[in-house]
Amino acid sequence: MKRTTLWIWAAVALLVLPFQACKKAEVETGSLSVQLSAGVSGTPAAGSYTLNVGDTISYSYVLEPGFSKLTVLLNEQQVAASGSLTISGSHFLKAYSDDNLEYKLTVQLTEGVTGSPAAGTYYYKAGTVVPYAYALAEGYKGFNVKLNGSDVAATGNVTMSKDNVLYAGAQVKPDVRGSWILNEAYGDGSSFTVTVAFSGTLFSGTVSDSEGGVGTYDYADDTLDFTLVFPDVTYKYSDGEFSDADTMSGKCQRYRVQSSAVSGTWTAVRVKTGAATSNSQGKGRKSK
């Protein structure tokens, strides 16, 4: 009785194992995408196909009357007009007449960029010259335009001799206007803490501090520059950059009449609405 049971289990195992092996093979599939231009006919027809890995498929294309020069690409490599391929993964088969060859232009734009063409995917015949022009919208900075990953001018042309990606991006420009606690440290060991106020547009205007200094600021590009002028000394602040919307820092210099400049660095923190703006956090210039 035991021997009979063993034979039965062996027979079941022999039936199950081939079934599992076949089942595993069935999920090993690849894909074939076929693109045909006008003036080209043949097989397989344009479309997407799912095939088993290892399958061999034949292809053959011809030009229709009135069209010139047939080109066939398999995985972006030129091949004969007729042939076969063995499925091993994802494959792309493209057949076109020279009169109908198209390339893809992908346009990517971030917030803060205006211009044309708009974001999207476009197809153009080979040799087409596509003009583009982009600009930075008000309230943004860090404007840059790239073609296929390389920096290009904000206005120009793309010649469609291959697939291209055109990108234009920008970043939100922090607003400098309002009051800030300004801390300065110089190479001669001196340091000051004052309150400064910026008033004007997002790009330029006037600036004053709590000890009577007045001047102007310029924020037309990606960095902030400003000056504070007193009767006997001028403070110049440059290369101001924002680490966040309420914190900025840069370089500074102090010029006295008939005296060489002293260099240093500065940081500033925005004064929130209702917060105190006194100089109690450090020494003002008058205490020097």
C-alpha positions, 0 to 999 in steps of 0.5 A, spaced: 500 500 500 505 504 501 509 503 495 502 504 491 502 511 494 509 513 493 508 512 485 501 516 485 505 522 488 511 521 483 506 521 478 503 528 480 510 531 481 511 530 474 505 533 472 505 539 476 513 541 475 512 541 467 506 546 468 509 550 473 515 551 468 511 553 462 507 558 467 513 561 468 515 562 461 509 565 459 510 571 463 517 572 460 514 577 454 517 583 450 514 589 446 515 591 439 512 598 437 512 600 430 511 607 427 510 608 419 510 614 416 505 616 410 507 613 404 510 606 407 506 600 407 508 593 409 508 588 416 507 589 421 502 594 421 503 601 426 502 599 433 504 596 439 505 589 440 506 584 446 510 578 444 514 572 448 521 573 449 525 569 444 519 569 438 522 571 431 518 576 427 519 578 420 518 585 417 517 588 410 516 595 408 515 598 401 514 605 398 508 607 395 507 611 389 510 618 389 514 617 395 522 617 395 527 613 399 525 608 404 529 608 411 527 603 416 530 603 423 530 598 428 532 600 435 534 607 432 539 603 428 538 603 420 537 596 417 534 593 411 527 594 408 526 587 410 528 582 415 527 579 422 528 580 429 528 576 435 524 579 441 529 580 447 525 586 451 523 592 448 524 594 441 522 600 436 521 599 429 520 605 424 519 606 417 519 612 413 519 616 407 524 622 407 518 626 405 515 624 412 521 623 417 519 627 423 522 628 430 520 630 437 520 636 440 519 636 448 518 643 451 518 643 459 517 650 462 517 651 470 512 657 473 515 664 472 517 663 465 513 666 459 514 665 452 513 660 446 512 654 444 508 652 450 510 646 454 508 640 451 510 635 445 511 637 438 513 633 432 516 636 426 519 634 419 526 633 419 530 640 417 524 644 420 527 650 424 523 652 430 524 658 433 523 659 441 523 665 446 522 665 453 523 671 459 523 671 466 516 673 469 516 678 475 517 675 482 522 670 480 529 669 479 534 664 477 532 664 469 535 659 465 534 655 458 537 649 456 537 645 450 538 637 451 541 639 457 546 645 455 545 652 457 543 656 451 540 663 449 533 665 452 531 666 444 534 662 439 532 656 434 532 649 434 533 645 428 530 638 428 535 633 426 533 629 432 529 629 438 530 635 442 528 637 449 527 644 450 527 647 458 526 653 461 526 654 468 526 659 474 525 660 482 521 664 486 524 671 488 524 672 495 521 679 497 526 684 500 522 689 502 520 690 509 525 691 515 531 686 517 535 686 523 542 686 520 549 684 523 555 686 520 562 683 522 569 686 519 576 684 519 578 689 524 574 686 529 568 691 529 561 688 529 554 692 528 547 690 529 542 695 526 535 695 523 534 696 516 528 698 512 527 696 504 522 700 500 520 700 493 519 695 488 521 688 488 527 690 484 530 696 486 528 702 491 531 706 497 534 703 504 535 706 511 537 704 517 536 705 524 542 710 525 540 715 520 544 711 514 540 712 507 542 709 500 539 705 495 538 697 493 538 693 487 535 686 486 534 686 478 538 680 478 539 674 482 543 677 488 542 683 492 546 689 493 545 696 497 549 702 500 548 706 506 551 712 506 553 717 512 557 723 512 563 720 514 563 713 512 559 709 507 557 702 507 557 697 501 553 691 501 554 686 495 552 679 493 546 678 498 543 671 497 537 668 500 538 662 504 530 662 505 525 667 504 527 670 511 534 670 511 540 673 507 547 674 507 553 677 503 559 681 503 560 688 505 565 693 506 566 700 510 569 706 507 571 712 511 574 719 508 581 718 507 582 711 509 582 704 506 576 700 506 575 694 511 572 688 508 567 683 512 560 679 511 553 681 513 547 677 515 540 679 515 533 676 518 527 679 517 523 682 522 516 679 523 510 684 523 509 686 530 516 684 532 521 689 536 526 693 531 531 696 537 538 694 537 538 691 543 541 685 540 548 688 539 552 694 538 550 699 533 554 703 529 554 709 534 557 705 539 563 704 535 
